[in-house]
């Protein structure tokens, strides 16, 4: 059965089409703002989480002092003058067990020269056999000879580096001969990872080459323990800690649980997403004010019509329903148009700001579009509650007397 009060609401929207359109545009903007901001924050969170999940099954073990590096290099904050000693490394291997992979490595920061162009990067000293345990060679081969080296994807791209190129390591000062490495492979991009090994802008050399030029034999900057079963991560961490840090007041090493770091960062990003959504929600508050004004104008313009309806026996609840229908129509129009715009604008924003839309159509991201539409409709109905209540509570006689 057709609802005559819904027809009256549709008629009112059509008679005041321009005013209704402008009010709906406010809802469109609000829906687009909430949906786009939500998708942007979620896509950022999903991308970082995906990148950090590489190495989430890794324990990162470091010491606390500072290593003195090769001339022209800057020591890493996580390396030390004593570093992780050979004895400590043996204890780590014993505690980790045979199922888990223990990877000791050296690290510092250095300048380099390629084709007369200077640059700066991290440099890692890693046993060639350990490289493929957690790094992927995208092009070329692994280190075989002492002067061989691998480079990260960012260096290769920024310097147009190719297999076979040679890089001089250290600061160019015109007086000293600097060591040279031969590039045999380019690593696949890793992005931000939770194992504290950021190789995209790094040079990977053999441990022998590193200690020949930087010193510190068996004094490792960092030891990574790759745990085969992530469920045993805490158990392995506790075993290593109790084996080496025998005095809790003066710990010898620091053990960082990569999965804890992942949880911390994703939690922070989740908070940022909520904050971004709150900013987008401000536009809906503005839209709610616009809808409220439109509904109040509609009530004031139709006072005599309301008086006639009430005087012929129309129930007050039916009058309320008529104005709520009108608010709902505005919400549906604004929500639907806003949903379509959100899909286009959100996709463009995510592509421009993050650089990838790989996560855009995942449920966690796309759910913001129907969510934004629903919020827009609810805001419209809420904005129409008081005008509808005011219309339904008019005195019929006073309403008929009004001009």
N, C-alpha and C positions, 0 to 999 in steps of 0.2 A: 504494500500500500504506500502510495506516494505521500511524503511528508510535506504539507503545505508550508510549514515554517522554514524548511530547508529551501523551498522555492523562493520564499520571501527574502532569505539571506542571499541567494544567488542574484536575485533582482537588484538588491541593494549594492552588491559588489559591481554589477554591470553599470548601474546608474552613476556610480562614483568610480569609474574604472581607473582614471588617472591617479586619483588619490589612493586607491587600493593598490595600484601598481607600484607607486613610490614606497608605500609601506612594505610591500612584499620584497622590494629590492633590498631593504634593510635586513630582512630575514635571509635573503640570498647571500648578502655579504657576510652575515654572521655564520651561516652554514659553511661557506667557503673558507672563512678564517679558521673555524674550529677544525674542519676536516683536513685542510691543507697543513695546518700547524701540527695536528696530531699525526698525520702521515709522515711529515718531515721528521719529527722527533722519533717516531717508531722506526722508520727506515734507518736513521742514524744509529739507533740503539741496536737494531738487528745486524747492521754492517759491522759495528765495533765488536759486538758479541761474537759474531762469526769469525772475525779476525783473531780475537783474543782466545777463542776456543782452541786455536792452534797452540799447543804447549800447555793446555789446561791440566794435563796429567804430569806436569813437570814440577820438581822441587828445585828452587834456585838457591844455591849455597854460596855465600860470599863472606869475605873478611871486612875489616873496617878502616884500614889506613889507606895511604896513597902510594901508588907505584911511581917511581921516577922513570920516565920514558926516554925514548930516543930523542936527540936534539931536533927541535922543530915540531914535537908532538906535545899534546896536553894530556896529562894522566887522567885516567878514568876514576870517578869518585868511588866506584865499587871495587877497584883493585887495591892492593896493599903492598907495603914494603916486604911483608912476610907472606901475604897471600894465603891460599890454602896449601899447606905443606904436603909433601909426599906421604908422610905418616898419616896425616889427617885424611888424605885421599884414600889411603888403604883402608882406614876405618870406615869411611863412607861406603866403599865398595862392599866391605864385609856386612855392614848394616843393611845395605840396599838389597842384597841377595843376588842370586844368579839370574833371576828372571827379569830384572830391571837393568836398564842401560845407564851407565855413569859416564858422563862426558865432561872432562876437565878442559878448560879453555883459558887463553890469555886474551886481554882486551885493553885497548887504549884508543886515543884519538890522535889523528895525524894529518899532516898536509901531504899533498902529492902533486905531481906534475904529469900531465898527459898531453903530448903534442904541443908543448910550450904553454899550455893552459894550466893554471894552478887550481887546486880544489882542496876540499877537506872532507874527511870521512872517519868512521870508526875502522879499526883494524883488529881482526880476530885471529889468534893463533890456535888452530884446531888440528888434531890428528886427522890425516886424510881418511882413515877408516871410519871416523866418527861423523864425517860431513853428511853422508847420505842417510844417517840415522834420523836427522831432523830437518835437513835442508834438501831442496829439490833443484837439481841442475837443469835449467831450461834449455840451455844451448852449450855445446862443448862437452868436455870431459872433466873428471875429477882431478885433483892434485896428484901428480905422480913424482915429480922431481922437486928438489928443495926450493927452487926459484919460481915454481908454478904458483898461480894465485887464481882465485875466483872473485868476481865482483857482483855487487847487488844490481838489481834491475834499474834502480834510479840513476846510479852512476853510469850504467851502460847507456841509458836513454839520454841523459843530460849531456854526456860527452861524446855521443855517437860512437861508443867504444865497440870494437869488434874482437873476435877471437884472434889471438896472435899479437895484439897490441902489447906494448910494454909501458909500465908505469914506474916512475921514480918516486920513492917513498921518502918523506921528510921535507923540511922547509928549504927552499932554494935560497942559498946565501952567497953563491958564487965562489966559495972558498973550499968547501968540502965535497968529496965525492959521495953521492947518495946511492943507497942500494936500489936495485931495479928488480921488478917482478914481471913474469911473463903470464899474460892472461890466457888461461886454457878453458875457462867456462864462465857462463853468466847464470846467476841464480834466478829462480822463479820468484816473483814478487810475493812477499809474505805479509806486508802491511804491519799494523801494530799487533804484537803478540804478547802473551803473558809470561813467556819464558825468559824475558829480559835479554833476548838476542835479536836485535833489529838489524837485519842484513841488507835491507833495500839500499841503504846508503853506506855500504861497508865493503871492505876488501878482506877476503879470507885467505890467509897464508898457512903454511904448515907450522906446526909447533917448533920444529927445528929452525926454520927461517926466523920465526919470531924471537926465540931465545938467543939466536946468534947475533941479532941486532938490538934487542931490547934487554937482554939479560933475564935474570929471574928464573933460572931452570928449576923446575919442580916447585915453583911458587905461583900457583894458579890464581888468576883474578876471580874466577868463578867456576863452580862445578854444577852442572845440571844433571839431575837424576830423572830420567824418563821412566815413569812407573807404568808397567804393562797393564795392570788392572787398576783403574782410577779409584775403585772402591777401597784399595789398600793404601791410598795416598797418605792419610793421616797416620796410619800404622808405621809406614816407612819413615815418615818425618819424625815421629816420636823415637824410633829406634836410632836414627842418626843423631838426634839431639842428645839423647841420653848417653850415647857412646862417646861423643866429643865434648859437649858442654857439661862436663862433670860438676862444675860449680855454677849453679844458677845465677849467682851474684856477679860473676865475671865470665859471661859467655865468650867462647873463642870464635864461634862462627854465627852467622845469621842464616836462618832457613826460611825462605819465602815460599809459601804455598801458592802456586800460580792460580789454582781454582778459587782461592779466597780473594785474590786480586781481581779475578774475573767477576766475582759476585759484587765486590765493592764498586767496581767501575760501572757495571750494569745498573746497580742501584742508584748511583749518581746520575746516570743518563735517564733513568726512569723519573727521577725528581725533576730533571731539566725538561722532560717531555710534559710533565704535569704543569710546570711553570709556563711553558709555551702555550699549552692549552688554555690556561687561565688568561693569558694575554688575548688569545683569540676570542675568549668568552666575553671580553669587554664589548666587542662589537655587537654581540647579541643583546647586551643590556641596552645599548643605544637603540637597537631594533625594537626591543620590548617597549621602550618609551614611545617610539613612533606608532606602533600598533595600538598602544593605549590611547594615544591622542586621536587616532583615526576612529576607534570604537566610540570614544566619548563624543566626537563630532557626529557620528552616525546616530547615537542616542539623542543628542540635542536636536538634530534635524528631523527626527521622526517621533517627536513627543506626541503630536496629535494622533499619529498612526497607532502609537502605543496605547493612548487613551481610548481610541475606538475599539482596539482589540480587547482591552480589559473590560470595557463597558458592555461588550456583547457576550461576556462570559468566558473569555479566554483565560486559562489558568496562568498564574504568575510563572510557574515552572516552564510553561510553553514559551512565554516571552523570553525568559532567560535562555532557553535552548536556541531560540532564533538568533540571538546575538552571539552565542557561543559557536553556532554553526558558521556565522560570518567570520569570526576569528579563526576558526579551523580552516575555512576555505583559504584565507590569506596565508595561513601556515603551510597548507598543502602546496599551494602555488609556489611560495618562496622556497619551501623545502625541496620540492622536485627540481625546480630550476637550479637551486643551489647544489643539489647532488650531482647534476650533470656538469655544472661548472667546476665543482670540486674535483671531479675525475680528471678533467683537462688541465686545470690550473695546478692541482696537486701533483700530477705527473710531471709537469714542467718545472715546478719548484724543486721537487726531489731530484730530478735529473740535473738541474743547474747547481744546486747546493751540495749534493752528495757525489754526483758524477756517475751514479749507477741507479738503475731502476729494477735491479734484480730482485729486490724484496717488496716492490710496490704492490703487487697483486696477492701477496700472502695474506691470509685471514687477519693476522695481527695488525696489518696496515690498512687494508681496504675496509675493515669494519668501521673506520671513522666516518666513512661517507654515509651509510644508513644511520649511524649514531648521530652525526651532525644534523641530518634531516629530521630525525625524531626529536632532538633537542629543540630545533627551530619550531616545530609544530607545537611542542609543549609550551614553549615560551609564548607563542601566539595565544594559545588557549588561556594561559595564566593571565596574560595582559588583558584578555577580554572578560575576566571574571567580574571585576568591579563594575565596568560599564553594563554588563548583563544584569547584575544584581540591582544596580540603580534603576535600570529600565523596568524591571519586573516589580519594583517596590514603589512605583509612582502611584499617586492618587489619580484615579481615572477622571474625576471631575476637574482637578487642577490641570491635568494633561490636556483635556478638551478645551479649556479656556485659553491655553497658551497660543501665542501667535507665532 
